[in-house]
Amino acid sequence: MAFSDIARGVGKSYLYTNLARDGVRLWNRFGPLELDLDKKALLRRVGVVPYEPGRRTASDLTLLLLGGIVGAAIALARGRAPERRPRPGDEPVRSGEEQGSEQGRGPRAGDRVAGLG
C-alpha cells in the first residue's frame, strides 16, 4: 500500500466530512422547504390509496358474511331431498348396527335363496 493511497483516503474523508457539515449549515440557513402538497391528491395521481384499516376490516368481514350466506344457500339447494314414505310392500331399512353384525355370514336359516323355491 503506497503513501498516495493513504493520502487519497484521508483527503476523501476530510472532503466528505466538510462537505456534509457545509450541507447541514446550508440546509439550516434556508430552513425546511414549505411545500404545500395534498397527500390524497398526490397518492391518487400515482394510483395508490391511503391505508384505512377500519374500512378494510369492515369490507373483509362483510365479504366473509356474504360468502357464508351464499355457501349456506348452495348447501340447502344441493342438499338431500326429504325421505319418501315407504310404500306398502317395501322392506324396512335395517340400521347400521344390524347390518354390521351380519357381515361376512352366509344366509341364515329360513332365508330364501334365489332359484331354490
C-alpha positions as CSV (number, residue, x, y, z in Angstrom):
1,M,0.0,0.0,0.0
2,A,1.5,3.2,-1.1
3,F,1.6,6.6,0.6
4,S,-0.5,8.1,-2.1
5,D,-3.3,5.6,-1.4
6,I,-3.3,6.6,2.3
7,A,-3.2,10.3,1.4
8,R,-6.1,9.9,-1.0
9,G,-8.2,8.2,1.7
10,V,-7.5,10.9,4.3
11,G,-8.3,13.6,1.7
12,K,-11.6,12.0,0.7
13,S,-12.7,11.6,4.3
14,Y,-11.8,15.2,5.1
15,L,-13.6,16.4,2.0
16,Y,-16.7,14.4,2.7
17,T,-16.8,15.5,6.4
18,N,-16.5,19.2,5.4
19,L,-19.0,18.7,2.6
20,A,-21.5,17.1,4.9
21,R,-21.0,19.9,7.5
22,D,-21.4,22.6,4.9
23,G,-24.5,20.9,3.5
24,V,-26.1,20.8,7.0
25,R,-25.3,24.5,7.5
26,L,-26.8,25.4,4.2
27,W,-30.0,23.4,5.0
28,N,-30.3,25.1,8.4
29,R,-29.9,28.5,6.8
30,F,-32.7,28.1,4.3
31,G,-34.8,26.1,6.7
32,P,-37.2,23.3,5.7
33,L,-38.9,23.8,2.5
34,E,-42.5,24.9,2.9
35,L,-44.2,22.7,0.3
36,D,-48.0,22.5,0.3
37,L,-48.7,19.1,-1.0
38,D,-52.1,17.5,-0.9
39,K,-51.3,14.0,0.2
40,K,-54.6,12.4,-1.1
41,A,-54.4,14.1,-4.5
42,L,-50.7,13.0,-4.9
43,L,-51.4,9.4,-3.9
44,R,-54.4,9.3,-6.2
45,R,-52.3,10.6,-9.1
46,V,-49.8,7.8,-8.7
47,G,-52.5,5.2,-8.3
48,V,-52.2,4.5,-4.6
49,V,-54.9,4.9,-2.0
50,P,-54.2,5.7,1.7
51,Y,-54.4,2.8,4.1
52,E,-57.6,2.8,6.1
53,P,-57.6,-0.2,8.5
54,G,-61.2,0.3,9.7
55,R,-62.7,0.3,6.2
56,R,-60.5,-2.7,5.2
57,T,-61.7,-4.8,8.2
58,A,-65.3,-3.9,7.6
59,S,-65.1,-4.9,4.0
60,D,-63.3,-8.2,4.9
61,L,-66.0,-9.1,7.5
62,T,-68.8,-8.2,5.0
63,L,-67.2,-10.4,2.4
64,L,-66.9,-13.3,4.9
65,L,-70.5,-12.9,5.9
66,L,-71.7,-12.9,2.2
67,G,-69.6,-16.0,1.5
68,G,-71.3,-17.8,4.4
69,I,-74.7,-16.8,3.2
70,V,-74.0,-17.9,-0.4
71,G,-72.5,-21.2,0.8
72,A,-75.5,-21.9,3.1
73,A,-77.9,-21.2,0.2
74,I,-76.0,-23.6,-2.1
75,A,-75.8,-26.3,0.5
76,L,-79.6,-26.0,1.0
77,A,-80.2,-26.1,-2.7
78,R,-78.0,-29.1,-3.3
79,G,-78.9,-31.0,-0.1
80,R,-80.6,-34.4,0.1
81,A,-84.2,-34.5,-0.8
82,P,-86.6,-35.4,2.0
83,E,-87.0,-39.1,2.5
84,R,-90.1,-40.6,0.8
85,R,-92.6,-42.6,2.7
86,P,-92.3,-46.3,2.4
87,R,-94.9,-47.9,0.1
88,P,-96.8,-51.0,1.2
89,G,-94.6,-54.0,0.5
90,D,-91.2,-52.1,0.8
91,E,-88.8,-53.8,3.2
92,P,-87.8,-51.7,6.2
93,V,-84.2,-50.5,6.0
94,R,-82.0,-52.1,8.7
95,S,-79.9,-49.9,10.9
96,G,-76.2,-49.9,10.5
97,E,-75.8,-51.8,13.7
98,E,-77.8,-54.8,12.5
99,Q,-76.1,-54.8,9.1
100,G,-72.6,-54.7,10.7
101,S,-73.3,-57.8,12.8
102,E,-74.3,-59.9,9.8
103,Q,-71.4,-59.0,7.5
104,G,-69.3,-62.0,6.5
105,R,-72.0,-64.6,7.4
106,G,-73.8,-66.7,4.9
107,P,-77.6,-66.9,4.6
108,R,-79.5,-67.6,7.8
109,A,-81.9,-70.5,8.2
110,G,-85.2,-69.6,6.6
111,D,-83.8,-67.1,4.1
112,R,-84.9,-67.7,0.6
113,V,-82.1,-68.4,-1.9
114,A,-82.6,-67.3,-5.4
115,G,-83.8,-70.2,-7.6
116,L,-84.5,-72.6,-4.8
117,G,-88.1,-72.0,-4.2
